[in-house]
Amino acid sequence: SVPFLIRLFPFVLTKFVFLNFLAFPFFVDLRRPELLLNNTVSLYLTTEPGVTVGIWHTVPGSRGAEAQGKDQRWYEEALADAHPVIIYLHGNGGTR
């Protein structure tokens, strides 16, 4: 009966394979990364009309003292300096 149900409702298979309806860690607001990680802010990029991607920008520990108490604008300017940027793609779970 399971193959029949999967054939009838293919969205159920994607829900159970990717488990994107679960957010881990539980009861944590992932839009506020500064509560979880030091020197981190949440930014949003519009990649094309109607598509917005949320990102976290974390500065390295060597710039941690410099980042203390800075606002989002400082983090945006830090992306444009000569330091390298590492992009980590977490997958398709729907959360950061």
Secondary structure, 3 states (H helix, E strand, C coil): CHHHHHHHCHHHHHHHHHCCCCCCCCCCCCCCHHHCCCCEEEEEEEEECCEEEEEEEECCHHHHHHHCCCCHHHHHHHHCCCCCCCCCCCCCCCCC
